[in-house]
């Protein structure tokens, strides 16, 4: 992988584009991206530039960071394993969980109010 010197895009955008293309071409069958150091070596650029490119893909919801374990493709299912159900984006799942927590908090508040009014 290499970056085009005369491309008007920022190097981080070029990194994101090339990784996106490889993801779309099933270039990471296990769902895990190479380390930022390995990608930096492959591109011949600084690791921070790679991180900036990966941040673009994270913001798009295409990949997610698992901290020190690396970056993984959202909705990727490793070869040889079955998906637990319909695959959905991580962001959608987080939104659903957040909504459920808000509903539960409202129910708890209502029950506390009933409890307070009943003990008065």
Phi and psi restraints in degrees (range 20) as a CNS / XPLOR table:
assign (resid 1 and name C) (resid 2 and name N)
       (resid 2 and name CA) (resid 2 and name C) 1.0 -149.4 20.0 2
assign (resid 2 and name N) (resid 2 and name CA)
       (resid 2 and name C) (resid 3 and name N) 1.0 158.1 20.0 2
assign (resid 2 and name C) (resid 3 and name N)
       (resid 3 and name CA) (resid 3 and name C) 1.0 -99.6 20.0 2
assign (resid 3 and name N) (resid 3 and name CA)
       (resid 3 and name C) (resid 4 and name N) 1.0 146.7 20.0 2
assign (resid 3 and name C) (resid 4 and name N)
       (resid 4 and name CA) (resid 4 and name C) 1.0 -82.3 20.0 2
assign (resid 4 and name N) (resid 4 and name CA)
       (resid 4 and name C) (resid 5 and name N) 1.0 123.9 20.0 2
assign (resid 4 and name C) (resid 5 and name N)
       (resid 5 and name CA) (resid 5 and name C) 1.0 -65.4 20.0 2
assign (resid 5 and name N) (resid 5 and name CA)
       (resid 5 and name C) (resid 6 and name N) 1.0 -38.9 20.0 2
assign (resid 5 and name C) (resid 6 and name N)
       (resid 6 and name CA) (resid 6 and name C) 1.0 -93.9 20.0 2
assign (resid 6 and name N) (resid 6 and name CA)
       (resid 6 and name C) (resid 7 and name N) 1.0 11.9 20.0 2
assign (resid 6 and name C) (resid 7 and name N)
       (resid 7 and name CA) (resid 7 and name C) 1.0 -74.6 20.0 2
assign (resid 7 and name N) (resid 7 and name CA)
       (resid 7 and name C) (resid 8 and name N) 1.0 131.7 20.0 2
assign (resid 7 and name C) (resid 8 and name N)
       (resid 8 and name CA) (resid 8 and name C) 1.0 -70.6 20.0 2
assign (resid 8 and name N) (resid 8 and name CA)
       (resid 8 and name C) (resid 9 and name N) 1.0 -14.4 20.0 2
assign (resid 8 and name C) (resid 9 and name N)
       (resid 9 and name CA) (resid 9 and name C) 1.0 -72.9 20.0 2
assign (resid 9 and name N) (resid 9 and name CA)
       (resid 9 and name C) (resid 10 and name N) 1.0 151.9 20.0 2
assign (resid 9 and name C) (resid 10 and name N)
       (resid 10 and name CA) (resid 10 and name C) 1.0 -64.1 20.0 2
assign (resid 10 and name N) (resid 10 and name CA)
       (resid 10 and name C) (resid 11 and name N) 1.0 151.5 20.0 2
assign (resid 10 and name C) (resid 11 and name N)
       (resid 11 and name CA) (resid 11 and name C) 1.0 -55.7 20.0 2
assign (resid 11 and name N) (resid 11 and name CA)
       (resid 11 and name C) (resid 12 and name N) 1.0 -38.4 20.0 2
assign (resid 11 and name C) (resid 12 and name N)
       (resid 12 and name CA) (resid 12 and name C) 1.0 -64.3 20.0 2
assign (resid 12 and name N) (resid 12 and name CA)
       (resid 12 and name C) (resid 13 and name N) 1.0 -35.2 20.0 2
assign (resid 12 and name C) (resid 13 and name N)
       (resid 13 and name CA) (resid 13 and name C) 1.0 -68.9 20.0 2
assign (resid 13 and name N) (resid 13 and name CA)
       (resid 13 and name C) (resid 14 and name N) 1.0 -37.3 20.0 2
assign (resid 13 and name C) (resid 14 and name N)
       (resid 14 and name CA) (resid 14 and name C) 1.0 -65.2 20.0 2
assign (resid 14 and name N) (resid 14 and name CA)
       (resid 14 and name C) (resid 15 and name N) 1.0 -40.7 20.0 2
assign (resid 14 and name C) (resid 15 and name N)
       (resid 15 and name CA) (resid 15 and name C) 1.0 -60.1 20.0 2
assign (resid 15 and name N) (resid 15 and name CA)
       (resid 15 and name C) (resid 16 and name N) 1.0 -49.1 20.0 2
assign (resid 15 and name C) (resid 16 and name N)
       (resid 16 and name CA) (resid 16 and name C) 1.0 -58.6 20.0 2
assign (resid 16 and name N) (resid 16 and name CA)
       (resid 16 and name C) (resid 17 and name N) 1.0 -43.7 20.0 2
assign (resid 16 and name C) (resid 17 and name N)
       (resid 17 and name CA) (resid 17 and name C) 1.0 -60.2 20.0 2
assign (resid 17 and name N) (resid 17 and name CA)
       (resid 17 and name C) (resid 18 and name N) 1.0 -46.3 20.0 2
assign (resid 17 and name C) (resid 18 and name N)
       (resid 18 and name CA) (resid 18 and name C) 1.0 -69.4 20.0 2
assign (resid 18 and name N) (resid 18 and name CA)
       (resid 18 and name C) (resid 19 and name N) 1.0 -39.2 20.0 2
assign (resid 18 and name C) (resid 19 and name N)
       (resid 19 and name CA) (resid 19 and name C) 1.0 -67.0 20.0 2
assign (resid 19 and name N) (resid 19 and name CA)
       (resid 19 and name C) (resid 20 and name N) 1.0 -41.0 20.0 2
assign (resid 19 and name C) (resid 20 and name N)
       (resid 20 and name CA) (resid 20 and name C) 1.0 -58.1 20.0 2
assign (resid 20 and name N) (resid 20 and name CA)
       (resid 20 and name C) (resid 21 and name N) 1.0 -45.4 20.0 2
assign (resid 20 and name C) (resid 21 and name N)
       (resid 21 and name CA) (resid 21 and name C) 1.0 -61.2 20.0 2
assign (resid 21 and name N) (resid 21 and name CA)
       (resid 21 and name C) (resid 22 and name N) 1.0 -41.6 20.0 2
assign (resid 21 and name C) (resid 22 and name N)
       (resid 22 and name CA) (resid 22 and name C) 1.0 -68.0 20.0 2
assign (resid 22 and name N) (resid 22 and name CA)
       (resid 22 and name C) (resid 23 and name N) 1.0 -38.1 20.0 2
assign (resid 22 and name C) (resid 23 and name N)
       (resid 23 and name CA) (resid 23 and name C) 1.0 -62.1 20.0 2
assign (resid 23 and name N) (resid 23 and name CA)
       (resid 23 and name C) (resid 24 and name N) 1.0 -46.6 20.0 2
assign (resid 23 and name C) (resid 24 and name N)
       (resid 24 and name CA) (resid 24 and name C) 1.0 -65.2 20.0 2
assign (resid 24 and name N) (resid 24 and name CA)
       (resid 24 and name C) (resid 25 and name N) 1.0 -24.2 20.0 2
assign (resid 24 and name C) (resid 25 and name N)
       (resid 25 and name CA) (resid 25 and name C) 1.0 -93.5 20.0 2
assign (resid 25 and name N) (resid 25 and name CA)
       (resid 25 and name C) (resid 26 and name N) 1.0 14.8 20.0 2
assign (resid 25 and name C) (resid 26 and name N)
       (resid 26 and name CA) (resid 26 and name C) 1.0 58.3 20.0 2
assign (resid 26 and name N) (resid 26 and name CA)
       (resid 26 and name C) (resid 27 and name N) 1.0 38.8 20.0 2
assign (resid 26 and name C) (resid 27 and name N)
       (resid 27 and name CA) (resid 27 and name C) 1.0 -76.1 20.0 2
assign (resid 27 and name N) (resid 27 and name CA)
       (resid 27 and name C) (resid 28 and name N) 1.0 -10.2 20.0 2
assign (resid 27 and name C) (resid 28 and name N)
       (resid 28 and name CA) (resid 28 and name C) 1.0 -126.2 20.0 2
assign (resid 28 and name N) (resid 28 and name CA)
       (resid 28 and name C) (resid 29 and name N) 1.0 76.9 20.0 2
assign (resid 28 and name C) (resid 29 and name N)
       (resid 29 and name CA) (resid 29 and name C) 1.0 -62.8 20.0 2
assign (resid 29 and name N) (resid 29 and name CA)
       (resid 29 and name C) (resid 30 and name N) 1.0 -24.8 20.0 2
assign (resid 29 and name C) (resid 30 and name N)
       (resid 30 and name CA) (resid 30 and name C) 1.0 -87.7 20.0 2
assign (resid 30 and name N) (resid 30 and name CA)
       (resid 30 and name C) (resid 31 and name N) 1.0 -1.8 20.0 2
assign (resid 30 and name C) (resid 31 and name N)
       (resid 31 and name CA) (resid 31 and name C) 1.0 83.9 20.0 2
assign (resid 31 and name N) (resid 31 and name CA)
       (resid 31 and name C) (resid 32 and name N) 1.0 -0.9 20.0 2
assign (resid 31 and name C) (resid 32 and name N)
       (resid 32 and name CA) (resid 32 and name C) 1.0 -109.2 20.0 2
assign (resid 32 and name N) (resid 32 and name CA)
       (resid 32 and name C) (resid 33 and name N) 1.0 132.8 20.0 2
assign (resid 32 and name C) (resid 33 and name N)
       (resid 33 and name CA) (resid 33 and name C) 1.0 -83.7 20.0 2
assign (resid 33 and name N) (resid 33 and name CA)
       (resid 33 and name C) (resid 34 and name N) 1.0 154.7 20.0 2
assign (resid 33 and name C) (resid 34 and name N)
       (resid 34 and name CA) (resid 34 and name C) 1.0 -60.9 20.0 2
assign (resid 34 and name N) (resid 34 and name CA)
       (resid 34 and name C) (resid 35 and name N) 1.0 163.1 20.0 2
assign (resid 34 and name C) (resid 35 and name N)
       (resid 35 and name CA) (resid 35 and name C) 1.0 -63.0 20.0 2
assign (resid 35 and name N) (resid 35 and name CA)
       (resid 35 and name C) (resid 36 and name N) 1.0 158.7 20.0 2
assign (resid 35 and name C) (resid 36 and name N)
       (resid 36 and name CA) (resid 36 and name C) 1.0 -61.0 20.0 2
assign (resid 36 and name N) (resid 36 and name CA)
       (resid 36 and name C) (resid 37 and name N) 1.0 -35.6 20.0 2
assign (resid 36 and name C) (resid 37 and name N)
       (resid 37 and name CA) (resid 37 and name C) 1.0 -63.7 20.0 2
assign (resid 37 and name N) (resid 37 and name CA)
       (resid 37 and name C) (resid 38 and name N) 1.0 -43.5 20.0 2
assign (resid 37 and name C) (resid 38 and name N)
       (resid 38 and name CA) (resid 38 and name C) 1.0 -65.7 20.0 2
assign (resid 38 and name N) (resid 38 and name CA)
       (resid 38 and name C) (resid 39 and name N) 1.0 -42.9 20.0 2
assign (resid 38 and name C) (resid 39 and name N)
       (resid 39 and name CA) (resid 39 and name C) 1.0 -62.7 20.0 2
assign (resid 39 and name N) (resid 39 and name CA)
       (resid 39 and name C) (resid 40 and name N) 1.0 -41.4 20.0 2
assign (resid 39 and name C) (resid 40 and name N)
       (resid 40 and name CA) (resid 40 and name C) 1.0 -61.0 20.0 2
assign (resid 40 and name N) (resid 40 and name CA)
       (resid 40 and name C) (resid 41 and name N) 1.0 -42.3 20.0 2
assign (resid 40 and name C) (resid 41 and name N)
       (resid 41 and name CA) (resid 41 and name C) 1.0 -65.1 20.0 2
assign (resid 41 and name N) (resid 41 and name CA)
       (resid 41 and name C) (resid 42 and name N) 1.0 -41.9 20.0 2
assign (resid 41 and name C) (resid 42 and name N)
       (resid 42 and name CA) (resid 42 and name C) 1.0 -61.6 20.0 2
assign (resid 42 and name N) (resid 42 and name CA)
       (resid 42 and name C) (resid 43 and name N) 1.0 -40.9 20.0 2
assign (resid 42 and name C) (resid 43 and name N)
       (resid 43 and name CA) (resid 43 and name C) 1.0 -84.3 20.0 2
assign (resid 43 and name N) (resid 43 and name CA)
       (resid 43 and name C) (resid 44 and name N) 1.0 -20.6 20.0 2
assign (resid 43 and name C) (resid 44 and name N)
       (resid 44 and name CA) (resid 44 and name C) 1.0 73.7 20.0 2
assign (resid 44 and name N) (resid 44 and name CA)
       (resid 44 and name C) (resid 45 and name N) 1.0 37.3 20.0 2
assign (resid 44 and name C) (resid 45 and name N)
       (resid 45 and name CA) (resid 45 and name C) 1.0 -133.7 20.0 2
assign (resid 45 and name N) (resid 45 and name CA)
       (resid 45 and name C) (resid 46 and name N) 1.0 177.3 20.0 2
assign (resid 45 and name C) (resid 46 and name N)
       (resid 46 and name CA) (resid 46 and name C) 1.0 -73.3 20.0 2
assign (resid 46 and name N) (resid 46 and name CA)
       (resid 46 and name C) (resid 47 and name N) 1.0 150.3 20.0 2
assign (resid 46 and name C) (resid 47 and name N)
       (resid 47 and name CA) (resid 47 and name C) 1.0 -63.4 20.0 2
assign (resid 47 and name N) (resid 47 and name CA)
       (resid 47 and name C) (resid 48 and name N) 1.0 -31.9 20.0 2
assign (resid 47 and name C) (resid 48 and name N)
       (resid 48 and name CA) (resid 48 and name C) 1.0 -63.6 20.0 2
assign (resid 48 and name N) (resid 48 and name CA)
       (resid 48 and name C) (resid 49 and name N) 1.0 -37.1 20.0 2
assign (resid 48 and name C) (resid 49 and name N)
       (resid 49 and name CA) (resid 49 and name C) 1.0 -64.6 20.0 2
assign (resid 49 and name N) (resid 49 and name CA)
       (resid 49 and name C) (resid 50 and name N) 1.0 -39.6 20.0 2
assign (resid 49 and name C) (resid 50 and name N)
       (resid 50 and name CA) (resid 50 and name C) 1.0 -64.0 20.0 2
assign (resid 50 and name N) (resid 50 and name CA)
       (resid 50 and name C) (resid 51 and name N) 1.0 -45.1 20.0 2
assign (resid 50 and name C) (resid 51 and name N)
       (resid 51 and name CA) (resid 51 and name C) 1.0 -59.5 20.0 2
assign (resid 51 and name N) (resid 51 and name CA)
       (resid 51 and name C) (resid 52 and name N) 1.0 -39.8 20.0 2
assign (resid 51 and name C) (resid 52 and name N)
       (resid 52 and name CA) (resid 52 and name C) 1.0 -63.8 20.0 2
assign (resid 52 and name N) (resid 52 and name CA)
       (resid 52 and name C) (resid 53 and name N) 1.0 -39.5 20.0 2
assign (resid 52 and name C) (resid 53 and name N)
       (resid 53 and name CA) (resid 53 and name C) 1.0 -65.8 20.0 2
assign (resid 53 and name N) (resid 53 and name CA)
       (resid 53 and name C) (resid 54 and name N) 1.0 -41.1 20.0 2
assign (resid 53 and name C) (resid 54 and name N)
       (resid 54 and name CA) (resid 54 and name C) 1.0 -66.1 20.0 2
assign (resid 54 and name N) (resid 54 and name CA)
       (resid 54 and name C) (resid 55 and name N) 1.0 -34.9 20.0 2
assign (resid 54 and name C) (resid 55 and name N)
       (resid 55 and name CA) (resid 55 and name C) 1.0 -61.2 20.0 2
assign (resid 55 and name N) (resid 55 and name CA)
       (resid 55 and name C) (resid 56 and name N) 1.0 -37.3 20.0 2
assign (resid 55 and name C) (resid 56 and name N)
       (resid 56 and name CA) (resid 56 and name C) 1.0 -59.4 20.0 2
assign (resid 56 and name N) (resid 56 and name CA)
       (resid 56 and name C) (resid 57 and name N) 1.0 -45.4 20.0 2
assign (resid 56 and name C) (resid 57 and name N)
       (resid 57 and name CA) (resid 57 and name C) 1.0 -69.1 20.0 2
assign (resid 57 and name N) (resid 57 and name CA)
       (resid 57 and name C) (resid 58 and name N) 1.0 -33.4 20.0 2
assign (resid 57 and name C) (resid 58 and name N)
       (resid 58 and name CA) (resid 58 and name C) 1.0 -64.6 20.0 2
assign (resid 58 and name N) (resid 58 and name CA)
       (resid 58 and name C) (resid 59 and name N) 1.0 -45.6 20.0 2
assign (resid 58 and name C) (resid 59 and name N)
       (resid 59 and name CA) (resid 59 and name C) 1.0 -61.7 20.0 2
assign (resid 59 and name N) (resid 59 and name CA)
       (resid 59 and name C) (resid 60 and name N) 1.0 -31.3 20.0 2
assign (resid 59 and name C) (resid 60 and name N)
       (resid 60 and name CA) (resid 60 and name C) 1.0 -77.0 20.0 2
assign (resid 60 and name N) (resid 60 and name CA)
       (resid 60 and name C) (resid 61 and name N) 1.0 -14.2 20.0 2
assign (resid 60 and name C) (resid 61 and name N)
       (resid 61 and name CA) (resid 61 and name C) 1.0 83.9 20.0 2
assign (resid 61 and name N) (resid 61 and name CA)
       (resid 61 and name C) (resid 62 and name N) 1.0 10.2 20.0 2
assign (resid 61 and name C) (resid 62 and name N)
       (resid 62 and name CA) (resid 62 and name C) 1.0 -80.0 20.0 2
assign (resid 62 and name N) (resid 62 and name CA)
       (resid 62 and name C) (resid 63 and name N) 1.0 -34.9 20.0 2
assign (resid 62 and name C) (resid 63 and name N)
       (resid 63 and name CA) (resid 63 and name C) 1.0 -132.4 20.0 2
assign (resid 63 and name N) (resid 63 and name CA)
       (resid 63 and name C) (resid 64 and name N) 1.0 165.1 20.0 2
assign (resid 63 and name C) (resid 64 and name N)
       (resid 64 and name CA) (resid 64 and name C) 1.0 -137.2 20.0 2
assign (resid 64 and name N) (resid 64 and name CA)
       (resid 64 and name C) (resid 65 and name N) 1.0 154.0 20.0 2
assign (resid 64 and name C) (resid 65 and name N)
       (resid 65 and name CA) (resid 65 and name C) 1.0 -95.4 20.0 2
assign (resid 65 and name N) (resid 65 and name CA)
       (resid 65 and name C) (resid 66 and name N) 1.0 133.3 20.0 2
assign (resid 65 and name C) (resid 66 and name N)
       (resid 66 and name CA) (resid 66 and name C) 1.0 -108.6 20.0 2
assign (resid 66 and name N) (resid 66 and name CA)
       (resid 66 and name C) (resid 67 and name N) 1.0 41.4 20.0 2
assign (resid 66 and name C) (resid 67 and name N)
       (resid 67 and name CA) (resid 67 and name C) 1.0 63.9 20.0 2
assign (resid 67 and name N) (resid 67 and name CA)
       (resid 67 and name C) (resid 68 and name N) 1.0 -129.5 20.0 2
assign (resid 67 and name C) (resid 68 and name N)
       (resid 68 and name CA) (resid 68 and name C) 1.0 -72.6 20.0 2
assign (resid 68 and name N) (resid 68 and name CA)
       (resid 68 and name C) (resid 69 and name N) 1.0 -6.9 20.0 2
assign (resid 68 and name C) (resid 69 and name N)
       (resid 69 and name CA) (resid 69 and name C) 1.0 -85.1 20.0 2
assign (resid 69 and name N) (resid 69 and name CA)
       (resid 69 and name C) (resid 70 and name N) 1.0 -13.1 20.0 2
assign (resid 69 and name C) (resid 70 and name N)
       (resid 70 and name CA) (resid 70 and name C) 1.0 113.8 20.0 2
assign (resid 70 and name N) (resid 70 and name CA)
       (resid 70 and name C) (resid 71 and name N) 1.0 -164.6 20.0 2
assign (resid 70 and name C) (resid 71 and name N)
       (resid 71 and name CA) (resid 71 and name C) 1.0 -110.8 20.0 2
assign (resid 71 and name N) (resid 71 and name CA)
       (resid 71 and name C) (resid 72 and name N) 1.0 141.4 20.0 2
assign (resid 71 and name C) (resid 72 and name N)
       (resid 72 and name CA) (resid 72 and name C) 1.0 -131.6 20.0 2
assign (resid 72 and name N) (resid 72 and name CA)
       (resid 72 and name C) (resid 73 and name N) 1.0 152.6 20.0 2
assign (resid 72 and name C) (resid 73 and name N)
       (resid 73 and name CA) (resid 73 and name C) 1.0 -76.2 20.0 2
assign (resid 73 and name N) (resid 73 and name CA)
       (resid 73 and name C) (resid 74 and name N) 1.0 130.2 20.0 2
assign (resid 73 and name C) (resid 74 and name N)
       (resid 74 and name CA) (resid 74 and name C) 1.0 -64.2 20.0 2
assign (resid 74 and name N) (resid 74 and name CA)
       (resid 74 and name C) (resid 75 and name N) 1.0 135.4 20.0 2
assign (resid 74 and name C) (resid 75 and name N)
       (resid 75 and name CA) (resid 75 and name C) 1.0 71.4 20.0 2
assign (resid 75 and name N) (resid 75 and name CA)
       (resid 75 and name C) (resid 76 and name N) 1.0 7.9 20.0 2
assign (resid 75 and name C) (resid 76 and name N)
       (resid 76 and name CA) (resid 76 and name C) 1.0 -73.9 20.0 2
assign (resid 76 and name N) (resid 76 and name CA)
       (resid 76 and name C) (resid 77 and name N) 1.0 138.8 20.0 2
assign (resid 76 and name C) (resid 77 and name N)
       (resid 77 and name CA) (resid 77 and name C) 1.0 -117.3 20.0 2
assign (resid 77 and name N) (resid 77 and name CA)
       (resid 77 and name C) (resid 78 and name N) 1.0 118.3 20.0 2
assign (resid 77 and name C) (resid 78 and name N)
       (resid 78 and name CA) (resid 78 and name C) 1.0 -55.6 20.0 2
assign (resid 78 and name N) (resid 78 and name CA)
       (resid 78 and name C) (resid 79 and name N) 1.0 146.5 20.0 2
assign (resid 78 and name C) (resid 79 and name N)
       (resid 79 and name CA) (resid 79 and name C) 1.0 -57.1 20.0 2
assign (resid 79 and name N) (resid 79 and name CA)
       (resid 79 and name C) (resid 80 and name N) 1.0 137.0 20.0 2
assign (resid 79 and name C) (resid 80 and name N)
       (resid 80 and name CA) (resid 80 and name C) 1.0 89.0 20.0 2
assign (resid 80 and name N) (resid 80 and name CA)
       (resid 80 and name C) (resid 81 and name N) 1.0 -2.1 20.0 2
assign (resid 80 and name C) (resid 81 and name N)
       (resid 81 and name CA) (resid 81 and name C) 1.0 -120.6 20.0 2
assign (resid 81 and name N) (resid 81 and name CA)
       (resid 81 and name C) (resid 82 and name N) 1.0 151.3 20.0 2
assign (resid 81 and name C) (resid 82 and name N)
       (resid 82 and name CA) (resid 82 and name C) 1.0 -94.2 20.0 2
assign (resid 82 and name N) (resid 82 and name CA)
       (resid 82 and name C) (resid 83 and name N) 1.0 145.6 20.0 2
assign (resid 82 and name C) (resid 83 and name N)
       (resid 83 and name CA) (resid 83 and name C) 1.0 -68.8 20.0 2
assign (resid 83 and name N) (resid 83 and name CA)
       (resid 83 and name C) (resid 84 and name N) 1.0 140.0 20.0 2
assign (resid 83 and name C) (resid 84 and name N)
       (resid 84 and name CA) (resid 84 and name C) 1.0 -69.6 20.0 2
assign (resid 84 and name N) (resid 84 and name CA)
       (resid 84 and name C) (resid 85 and name N) 1.0 -10.9 20.0 2
assign (resid 84 and name C) (resid 85 and name N)
       (resid 85 and name CA) (resid 85 and name C) 1.0 171.0 20.0 2
assign (resid 85 and name N) (resid 85 and name CA)
       (resid 85 and name C) (resid 86 and name N) 1.0 -163.8 20.0 2
assign (resid 85 and name C) (resid 86 and name N)
       (resid 86 and name CA) (resid 86 and name C) 1.0 -60.4 20.0 2
assign (resid 86 and name N) (resid 86 and name CA)
       (resid 86 and name C) (resid 87 and name N) 1.0 131.4 20.0 2
assign (resid 86 and name C) (resid 87 and name N)
       (resid 87 and name CA) (resid 87 and name C) 1.0 -79.4 20.0 2
assign (resid 87 and name N) (resid 87 and name CA)
       (resid 87 and name C) (resid 88 and name N) 1.0 138.3 20.0 2
assign (resid 87 and name C) (resid 88 and name N)
       (resid 88 and name CA) (resid 88 and name C) 1.0 -135.4 20.0 2
assign (resid 88 and name N) (resid 88 and name CA)
       (resid 88 and name C) (resid 89 and name N) 1.0 159.8 20.0 2
assign (resid 88 and name C) (resid 89 and name N)
       (resid 89 and name CA) (resid 89 and name C) 1.0 -68.5 20.0 2
assign (resid 89 and name N) (resid 89 and name CA)
       (resid 89 and name C) (resid 90 and name N) 1.0 149.1 20.0 2
assign (resid 89 and name C) (resid 90 and name N)
       (resid 90 and name CA) (resid 90 and name C) 1.0 -60.4 20.0 2
assign (resid 90 and name N) (resid 90 and name CA)
       (resid 90 and name C) (resid 91 and name N) 1.0 -37.4 20.0 2
assign (resid 90 and name C) (resid 91 and name N)
       (resid 91 and name CA) (resid 91 and name C) 1.0 -62.3 20.0 2
assign (resid 91 and name N) (resid 91 and name CA)
       (resid 91 and name C) (resid 92 and name N) 1.0 -40.5 20.0 2
assign (resid 91 and name C) (resid 92 and name N)
       (resid 92 and name CA) (resid 92 and name C) 1.0 -64.0 20.0 2
assign (resid 92 and name N) (resid 92 and name CA)
       (resid 92 and name C) (resid 93 and name N) 1.0 -40.7 20.0 2
assign (resid 92 and name C) (resid 93 and name N)
       (resid 93 and name CA) (resid 93 and name C) 1.0 -63.9 20.0 2
assign (resid 93 and name N) (resid 93 and name CA)
       (resid 93 and name C) (resid 94 and name N) 1.0 -41.8 20.0 2
assign (resid 93 and name C) (resid 94 and name N)
       (resid 94 and name CA) (resid 94 and name C) 1.0 -63.2 20.0 2
assign (resid 94 and name N) (resid 94 and name CA)
       (resid 94 and name C) (resid 95 and name N) 1.0 -41.9 20.0 2
assign (resid 94 and name C) (resid 95 and name N)
       (resid 95 and name CA) (resid 95 and name C) 1.0 -61.8 20.0 2
assign (resid 95 and name N) (resid 95 and name CA)
       (resid 95 and name C) (resid 96 and name N) 1.0 -41.5 20.0 2
assign (resid 95 and name C) (resid 96 and name N)
       (resid 96 and name CA) (resid 96 and name C) 1.0 -64.3 20.0 2
assign (resid 96 and name N) (resid 96 and name CA)
       (resid 96 and name C) (resid 97 and name N) 1.0 -43.3 20.0 2
assign (resid 96 and name C) (resid 97 and name N)
       (resid 97 and name CA) (resid 97 and name C) 1.0 -64.0 20.0 2
assign (resid 97 and name N) (resid 97 and name CA)
       (resid 97 and name C) (resid 98 and name N) 1.0 -43.4 20.0 2
assign (resid 97 and name C) (resid 98 and name N)
       (resid 98 and name CA) (resid 98 and name C) 1.0 -60.1 20.0 2
assign (resid 98 and name N) (resid 98 and name CA)
       (resid 98 and name C) (resid 99 and name N) 1.0 -43.7 20.0 2
assign (resid 98 and name C) (resid 99 and name N)
       (resid 99 and name CA) (resid 99 and name C) 1.0 -63.0 20.0 2
assign (resid 99 and name N) (resid 99 and name CA)
       (resid 99 and name C) (resid 100 and name N) 1.0 -42.1 20.0 2
assign (resid 99 and name C) (resid 100 and name N)
       (resid 100 and name CA) (resid 100 and name C) 1.0 -64.0 20.0 2
assign (resid 100 and name N) (resid 100 and name CA)
       (resid 100 and name C) (resid 101 and name N) 1.0 -39.3 20.0 2
assign (resid 100 and name C) (resid 101 and name N)
       (resid 101 and name CA) (resid 101 and name C) 1.0 -64.2 20.0 2
assign (resid 101 and name N) (resid 101 and name CA)
       (resid 101 and name C) (resid 102 and name N) 1.0 -41.4 20.0 2
assign (resid 101 and name C) (resid 102 and name N)
       (resid 102 and name CA) (resid 102 and name C) 1.0 -62.8 20.0 2
assign (resid 102 and name N) (resid 102 and name CA)
       (resid 102 and name C) (resid 103 and name N) 1.0 -42.0 20.0 2
assign (resid 102 and name C) (resid 103 and name N)
       (resid 103 and name CA) (resid 103 and name C) 1.0 -63.0 20.0 2
assign (resid 103 and name N) (resid 103 and name CA)
       (resid 103 and name C) (resid 104 and name N) 1.0 -42.4 20.0 2
assign (resid 103 and name C) (resid 104 and name N)
       (resid 104 and name CA) (resid 104 and name C) 1.0 -65.3 20.0 2
assign (resid 104 and name N) (resid 104 and name CA)
       (resid 104 and name C) (resid 105 and name N) 1.0 -39.7 20.0 2
assign (resid 104 and name C) (resid 105 and name N)
       (resid 105 and name CA) (resid 105 and name C) 1.0 -62.7 20.0 2
assign (resid 105 and name N) (resid 105 and name CA)
       (resid 105 and name C) (resid 106 and name N) 1.0 -39.7 20.0 2
assign (resid 105 and name C) (resid 106 and name N)
       (resid 106 and name CA) (resid 106 and name C) 1.0 -65.7 20.0 2
assign (resid 106 and name N) (resid 106 and name CA)
       (resid 106 and name C) (resid 107 and name N) 1.0 -40.2 20.0 2
assign (resid 106 and name C) (resid 107 and name N)
       (resid 107 and name CA) (resid 107 and name C) 1.0 -65.1 20.0 2
assign (resid 107 and name N) (resid 107 and name CA)
       (resid 107 and name C) (resid 108 and name N) 1.0 -41.6 20.0 2
assign (resid 107 and name C) (resid 108 and name N)
       (resid 108 and name CA) (resid 108 and name C) 1.0 -62.4 20.0 2
assign (resid 108 and name N) (resid 108 and name CA)
       (resid 108 and name C) (resid 109 and name N) 1.0 -44.1 20.0 2
assign (resid 108 and name C) (resid 109 and name N)
       (resid 109 and name CA) (resid 109 and name C) 1.0 -60.8 20.0 2
assign (resid 109 and name N) (resid 109 and name CA)
       (resid 109 and name C) (resid 110 and name N) 1.0 -40.8 20.0 2
assign (resid 109 and name C) (resid 110 and name N)
       (resid 110 and name CA) (resid 110 and name C) 1.0 -65.6 20.0 2
assign (resid 110 and name N) (resid 110 and name CA)
       (resid 110 and name C) (resid 111 and name N) 1.0 -41.1 20.0 2
assign (resid 110 and name C) (resid 111 and name N)
       (resid 111 and name CA) (resid 111 and name C) 1.0 -66.7 20.0 2
assign (resid 111 and name N) (resid 111 and name CA)
       (resid 111 and name C) (resid 112 and name N) 1.0 -38.4 20.0 2
assign (resid 111 and name C) (resid 112 and name N)
       (resid 112 and name CA) (resid 112 and name C) 1.0 -64.1 20.0 2
assign (resid 112 and name N) (resid 112 and name CA)
       (resid 112 and name C) (resid 113 and name N) 1.0 -37.9 20.0 2
assign (resid 112 and name C) (resid 113 and name N)
       (resid 113 and name CA) (resid 113 and name C) 1.0 -65.6 20.0 2
assign (resid 113 and name N) (resid 113 and name CA)
       (resid 113 and name C) (resid 114 and name N) 1.0 -43.3 20.0 2
assign (resid 113 and name C) (resid 114 and name N)
       (resid 114 and name CA) (resid 114 and name C) 1.0 -61.7 20.0 2
assign (resid 114 and name N) (resid 114 and name CA)
       (resid 114 and name C) (resid 115 and name N) 1.0 -42.1 20.0 2
assign (resid 114 and name C) (resid 115 and name N)
       (resid 115 and name CA) (resid 115 and name C) 1.0 -63.7 20.0 2
assign (resid 115 and name N) (resid 115 and name CA)
       (resid 115 and name C) (resid 116 and name N) 1.0 -41.5 20.0 2
assign (resid 115 and name C) (resid 116 and name N)
       (resid 116 and name CA) (resid 116 and name C) 1.0 -66.5 20.0 2
assign (resid 116 and name N) (resid 116 and name CA)
       (resid 116 and name C) (resid 117 and name N) 1.0 -42.0 20.0 2
assign (resid 116 and name C) (resid 117 and name N)
       (resid 117 and name CA) (resid 117 and name C) 1.0 -72.1 20.0 2
assign (resid 117 and name N) (resid 117 and name CA)
       (resid 117 and name C) (resid 118 and name N) 1.0 -28.1 20.0 2
assign (resid 117 and name C) (resid 118 and name N)
       (resid 118 and name CA) (resid 118 and name C) 1.0 -77.1 20.0 2
assign (resid 118 and name N) (resid 118 and name CA)
       (resid 118 and name C) (resid 119 and name N) 1.0 -24.0 20.0 2
assign (resid 118 and name C) (resid 119 and name N)
       (resid 119 and name CA) (resid 119 and name C) 1.0 -94.4 20.0 2
assign (resid 119 and name N) (resid 119 and name CA)
       (resid 119 and name C) (resid 120 and name N) 1.0 0.3 20.0 2
